[in-house]
Amino acid sequence: MTTEATLTSTSASPTARQVWTRARGIALALVVLLAGAVAIAVVRSDARHGELDPRSADPGGSRAVAELLADRGVDTRVVTTLDEAATAAGPDTTLLVAAPDLLTPAQQTRLHSAFADSGGRTVLVASGSASVERLAPGVTADPATSLDSTLAPDCALPAARRAGTADTGGVRYTTTHLGADACYPSERLATLLRLPDEKGNGDTIALGAPDILLNDRLDEQGNASLALQLLGSRPHLVWYLPSLSDTSATGPDDERSFFDLLPSGWLWGTLQLFVAAALAALWRARRLGPLVPEKLPVAIRASETAEGRARLYRKTDARDRAADALRSTTRTRLAPLVGVPVTQAHTPEALLPALSAHLHGAGQDQHTLLFGPPPRDDAALIALADRLDALEREVRRP
């Protein structure tokens, strides 16, 4: 009855208020991290909205160059699928590929087959090593980009000589074509290449950076002149904006996983969240080092010390250490009562036989009670304390 009353009236389980008090710091940190990640994603998405889109008036859009071309009789049509881009290639058309690296290898091969013998002009904007070797065979992109943005033409190409310096610094190219025009060099590697086709009617232009096409850079240097000459040589301009949703001409080798389609910023953000969670776990982890004696300025009652230590155990859910302390103290007090030296009080082979002989073999399983596993919950810990008290009272009974 005493044990049941104690279990009913004493609850060691934390209340909802205590749980919230302990967890609110971590919850607030997670909310701040999530809010920061969302804010960064929104800012980045707004900054890239309409990039290189001839319909966009954003600083990163290209509406200004499209308007200037329209004044010179060049009509601009935007396409977003490979089928439309391949069909539009022709001798009177300039095909601009805004982001060649987004195309899969199969799409790059098909697109090159479509414009290779069309007799028109193809402009590849910032084509990296992943795409330029298929879209312009014989051309290689250097891994290191240009350190300078504004460069001088330094070539015989009439369009480049008329435009003068321009913001072409970006991807740098080398080629094995003997008849290629290598312009705007950066450390002897061209940032603009013009490759005439075998028949001499059409050509392919690899442009190292999109800056000359952007609204906020068009009026600087000779950007406008160079852009109009590169894109205005034919009456029709097809502006191809590749999209990840375009599945045309894809095969098993072009399939991408979910993680391949995620922007790199989201992957880094997720990694930062994991690092923050690990740091929070380290911050809140249990730290139970050796006890350090300290001389107190005032005398403290033993009951207050025991209560304070019990609260620390409860706060850290250290039921195992609390149970060990209870069992160790009980064994130390029982050993002299049953004729066992205190030095052997924590040895089951010495204590248990003497205890069993003193109690004449009656009672409970003493090994589990004194040397057993830690309790599963707070209620089991309270029950263990009551059973240890009952055992000690039984041994002391004359």
N, C-alpha and C positions, 0 to 999 in steps of 0.2 A: 504493500500500500504506500509505503514511504517513497519507494522508487517511482511508482506511477504518478504520485502527486507531484514529485519533483519534475518529471518529464512534462506534466501537463502545465505546470505553472511557470516553468523556465523555458524560454525559447531562445536558442542561440542562432537561429537563422536570421540573416540580415533583412531588414525591412526594405520596402520599395524606395523610401527616401534615402536610406543608406546606400543602396545600389546606385541610385541616381547621383548621389554626392561623389561616389568613387569614380563613376564612368563619365561624368559630364565634361571633364577636361579632355579626355580622348575624343568624345563625341564632338566637342567644339572644334578640336584640331582637324578632324575629318571633314566637318562642314566647311571650314575655311579652305582646306585643300581642294575639295570638290568645287567650291565656288571659284577659286582661282583657276582651276583647270578649265571650267566652263567659260570664264571670262577670256582666258587666253585663246581658247578655241574660237570664240565669237570674233575676237579681234583679228585673229589670223584669217578666218574665213572672209571677213569683210575686206581685209587688205587684198585678198586674192580674187575677189569677186570680179568677174568680167575681164580677167587678165588676157591680153592679146586678142580680145574680142572686138571686131570692127564695129559692133553695135553699141559698145560701152563707152560712156563719157568719163568713166573713172580715171584717175591718174594712170593706172596700169592698163587701161583699155587702149583701143586703136581706132577709135571713131574718127579722130582728126585726119589721119592719113587716108582713110576711106573717103572722107568728104573731099579732100584735095584731089584724089584720083577721080572722083565723080565729076569734078569741075573740068577735068581733062578728058572726059568721055570714056573713062574706064568704069564698067559696072562691077560691083563686088557682090558675090554670093557666098553665104556662109553654109557649110555642110558639116555634119557631125558624124557621118558614117563612112566606112571605107568604100562601100558600094557607090555612094554618091561621088566621092573623090575620084575613084578609079574611072567612073563613067565620064566625068567632066574633063579629063585630060585630053588635050588636043592642040593643034598648031597655033590657034589663036587665043590660047588660054595660059594664064600664069597660075600655077597651083602652089599655094603657100601652105606648108605643113607646120602648124603652130607648136606642137609638142611631139616630135617624132619618137621620143623615148617611151611614150605611153603605149605605143603600138607593140603588139606581140611580134615575135620573129616571123610567123606566118603572114601577118598583116603587112609587115615591112616588105617581105618578098613580093607579095601580090601588088602592093602599091608601086614598087619599082618596076615591075613588069608592065604596069599600065602606062606609066609616063616615060619609060625609057626610049621608046621609038615614036612618041607622039608628036615630036617636032615643036613642042611648047617649052615653057620655062617652068622649072620646079625650084622653089625656095624652101630650104630646110632651116628652121630657126632653132639655134642652140641644140643641134643634134649631137648627142654624146656618143661614146664608144659603143653603147648598146644598140644603136640604130644606124649610125652613119655608114658603117661598113656594108650594110645590106642595101640602104637607099642610095648610096653613092659608092659603088665598088671601086677599090683603089684608093680610097680616102681613109685615113686613120685619125682619130681624135686623141690628142695628147692628154694624159691624166691630169696634168697641172694646167689650170686656167690662167688667163692673162692677169697680171697684176695691175695693169693700166687699163682704164676704161676708154679714154680718148686716144686714138691712134691716127697716124698719117697714112695715106694710101700706099705710097712707095711701090706702085705697079703701073702697068701700061693700060689697064682697063679704063676706057673712056668715062664710064659712069663714076668710077672712084676718083679719077683725076678732076672731074668737074665738081664733085661734091667736096673734095678736100678732107680735112680731118673729120672724123665721125666717131661716135661711141659704139664701136664694134667689139671692144675688148671683152672676151669671154672664153668660150671653148676655142682651142687652137688646133689647127689641122695640118697634116702632111699628106702628100699625094704622090703617086707614081705616074700620073698623067703628064706627059711632056708638054701638051698644049694647054695646060690649066693656067689660069690667071690667079696668082697668089697675092692677095692684097691685105693691107693693114696688118703688117707683121708685128708680132710681139716676141722679142728674143728669137728672131729669124723663123718663127712659125706663124703662118697666116691665120687671121681670124675671119677672113672672107675668101672663099674659093669659088671660082667659076669654072665648071667643067663642061666644055662643048660636047655634044653627042657625036657619034661616028659620022653621021650625015652632015653635020654642021648647021642644021636648021634650028635645033633646040639646045638647051643647056640646063645644067643643074647648079644651083648656087647654095653653098653651105655657109650660113651666117652664124658667127660665133655667139652673138648676144642679141636679144630682142629689143635693146634700148632704142634703136632708131625708129621703131614702130610704135612706141608708147606715147600717149598723149602728153605726159609731163616732160618728155625728153625730145619731142619732135622739133622744137624751136631752138635747140642747142646745136652748136657746131654746124656740120653739114648734114645732119641727120635727115632733115626733110628732103633735101636734094637727092641723097643716096636712096632713100626709101621710095621716092616717086620714080626714080629711074629703074630700080630693081623690079618694082611691081607694076609699072606702067608701060612696059614694052609691048604688051598685048592688049587688045580691047576688052578682054574678059579676065577677071580675077576670081578664082575660087579659093576661098579661105577655109581651110580644113582644120577644125578644132577636134582632135581625137578625144574620145570619151571612153571611160572604163566600161560603160554599159553596152558598148558596141561589140557584139560577139561574132561579127562576120569573119570568115576565113580563119577561125580558130580551130586548133586541133588538140589532141591529148597532151602534147608537149607544152602547150601554151596555157594550160589551166593554172590558175594562181590560187593559193590558199587565202583564207580570210586575213591572216596576218600580213600577206604580201600586199593586200589592197589597203591596209590601214596606213594613213600618213605617218611619217616618222615621228612627228610631234606627239601623236597619241601614244606611241610606244614608249617614248621617253617619259611622258606624263605618267603612264602606268608604272614604269620602273620607279619614278620618284614617289608614287603612292606606296609601293611596297617598301621602299627604304624608310619612309616616314612611319609606316606601320611597325617595321622592325625596331626603329628607334623608340617608338612609344612602348612597345612590348619590353624593350630593355629598360626603359625608364620605370615601368610599373612592375618589373620582375621582382620576385621575392629575394631579399638579401638577408640572410641569417648567418652572420659571422660569429666568431667566438665572443663570449661575454668578456667585457672589460671592467674590472673593479674600479670603483670611484668613491672617494671619500665625500659623503654628503654633508652639507653644512648643518642639517637638522636631522633628528632621529625620525624615521618613518616606520610606522607599524608594519609588521610582517603581512597583515591582511591586506593593506593598501598595495604593498609591493606585489603580492600574489595576484590581486585584482588587476593591477596595471599590466602585468605580464600576460595575464589571461586575455585581456583586451587586445594586446598586440598579436597574440596567436590567432585570435578570432578575426582581426582585421586582415591578416594575411592568409587565412584559411589553413593555418599550420596545425591541422589535427594530428598529424603524425608526431610532430615534436612535442605537442601537449601531452599526447598519450605516452610518449617515451618518458617525459618528466614525471608523470603520475606513477607509472610502473616502476621507474628507477627509485623514486622516493619510498614507495611501498616496500620494495625488495630490501632497501637499506634498513628500514625499520623492522621488517619481519625477521631478518637474519639473526640478530642477537636473541630474539624471543624463542627461536627454535634451535639455538645452539650452533649456528653457523657463523664463522668469522665474517666480518664486514667485507673483507677483501674478496670473499667468494660469494657475496650476496647476488651477484649478477651472473653466476654460472648455474645453468639449469641442473647440471648433474649433481651439484652440491646442495642447492637450496630446495629443490622439489622433493627429494626423498625425505629430508628432515621435516619439511612442512607436512607431507602426507602422514608421516609417523606421528606428528604432534596432533593432527586432526583425526587420527585413527582411520585414514583412508576415506573419510566421508567428505561429501561436498561436491564441488564443481570441478571442471577440468582446470587445474591450477596452471598448467603449462600455457594454455591459450590465454588465460587471464593475465598472467605475469609476463609472458614472452611472446604473445601473439601478434598478428598483423595490426596495422593502424585501423581505427574505426572508419567506416564508410561515410558517415555524416555526423553532424553535431549531436543529434539525438543519441547515436551510438557512443559518442564520446562521453556524454553525460551518464549514460548507463554504465560505461566502464568505470567512471569515477565512483559511482554508487557501489558497484560490485567490489572494487578494491577496498573501500571503506568497510563494507560488510565483512570481507575476509580478515582485515586487520582486527576488527572488533571480536571476531570469532577466535582468533589466535590469542588475543589478550584475555579472553574469558577464563577465569580460574576453574 
